[in-house]
Amino acid sequence: MKKILFALALTVCAIATTQAQSKIGHVRSQALLDTMPSRKAAIKEIKEIENAGLKELKEADSVIQITYMEYQKKMNTMSETVKQYEENRIRRMQQNLEERQQQIDQQLQMMTQEMNNVILDRVKKAVNIVATAKKFNYIIDESTTLYSVGGVDVTNEVIVELMKLEAEAKKTGK
């Protein structure tokens, strides 16, 4: 019986020591992202490019619609050869519009991904600075945690580091 109690006490001490050695913090990632001027600027830039792309596509679509209406008005007086030529021309215009839409979508996706990578790298760097300074073993995101009791909220400390990194990036133009 003494051996079992001794083993149980040893296990409890080992667990307590392990828990005391692991220091866990957490952040509110949305709060971090919402405070970043570079993220706000990136979102604005992407929106402007998206709006310019939509305007371009609407204008091209209007040209196609006008061309098609003109074709319909004149089609009864056209020869078969001219009809085929006009139909092919309108079809090519439509294909060009669709290709341009795909290009714009791809460009927006690439830009979004590049900007997100820069922003997330900056967030990770700020989290790493705080984790190293405060000797945390883990810093987790509250939004992806199913259950948590305890831990230290280091969101404000990370925001301070993020603002320093943002200012540094602004000075260097990165």
N, C-alpha and C positions, 0 to 999 in steps of 0.2 A: 504494500500500500504506500509506503514511504517513497518507493521508487516512482510510482505513478504520479504522486503529488509533486515530487521533485522534477519530473519530466514536464508536467503541466506548468509548473512555475517557470521553468527554463524556457518553454515555448512562449509563454506570455511575455516574459522579459525580451525575448528575441523579436517578437512582433512589435512590442513597444519601442524597442531600439530602432527597428527598421522604419517604423512610422515616424519616429522623431527625426530620422535622417532624411526622409523624403519631405521636401517642402513643395507644396502645390499652390499655384496661383491661378487666377483666371482673369480673362478680359472680356469686355463686350465689344466684339469686333465691329459691329455696326456703328458704335459710338466712335471707335477709332477712325473708321472710314469717313464718317460724316464730318470729322474735324479737319480733314486733310484738304488744304487749298488746291493741291495738285490734282486730286481726284475730282473736285468740283470743276476745275478748269478742263480736265479731260472729258468729263461728261458734257460740258458745254460745247467743246470743240467737236465731239462726235455728233451731237445734236445738230450743229450748224452744217456739218458735212452731209448728214442724213437729209436735212431739209433741202440743201442744194441739189442733192441727188434726186429727191422726189420732184422738185421743181423741173429739173431737166427731163425726167421721165414723163411728167404730165405734159410738158411742151411737145415732146416727141410724139406722144399719144394723140395730142390734138392735131398735129400735122398729119398723122396717119388717118384720123377720122375725116378731116377735111378732104384729103386726097381721095379717100374711098367714096365720099359723098359726091365729089366731082366726077369720079369714074361712073357711079350709078346714073348720074344725070346724062352722061354722054354715051353710055354703053350701047344704046340702041342704034346709034349712028356710026359706031366703030366697026371696022373689019375684024374678023376673027384673030388675025395676027396682032393687031393693035390691042384687042381685048386681052390676049394672052400676055402681051408685053406689060400692060398696065397691071394685070392681076399679079404677075411675077414681081413687079416693082413694089406693089403694096405688101406682098408676102415678105419680100426682103426687108422692107422697112419694119415690119412687125418682128421679124427674126432679129434684126439689129437692136430693136428696142428690148427684146427679151435678153439678148446677150449683154447689153449695157446694164440692165437691171441686175443680172448675175454678177457682173464686174463690180458694181457699186456695193452689193451685198458682201462680196468677198473682201473688198477693201475695208468696209466698215468692221467686219469680223476681225480682220488682221489688226486694224488700229485698236480695236477694243482689247484684243488679247495682249498686244504690246503694252498698252497703257496699264492694263490690269497687272501684268507681270512687274512693271516698274513699281506700281503702288504696293503690291503684295510683298515685294522684296524689301521695300522701305519699312513696311509694318513688321515683317519678320526681323529686320535689323533692330528696330526699336524694342521689340519684345526681347530679343537676345541681350540687348544692353541692360534692360531692367532685370532680366532673369540672372544674368551674370553678377550684377551689382548686389542683388538681394539674395543670391545663392539659392535660387529656385531650381528644383529638379524638373518640374513640369509647369508649363503655363498652358491652360486649355481655354478654348473659346466657350463661353457660356451657352451660346446658341446651339452648339452641337452636343452638349452634355445632357444625357438623359436624367442623371441623378447626381447630386453633389451636396455634401454636407461639409462645411468648412472651406478651407482654402482662403487665400487672400486676394481681394480684388485689386489688381494692379493697373486697371484701365487708365486712371489719371496719370500715373507715372509713365506709362507707355505713351500717352498723349503728349506729355512734356518732351519726351525723347523724339517723338514723331515731328513735333514742331521744330525742334533743333535740326533734324535731318531735312525737313522741308526747306528751312531757311538756308541750310548749307547747299542743297540742290539748286535753289534759286540763284545763289551767288555764283555757282559753278556752271549754271545753265544746263543741268542734267535733269 
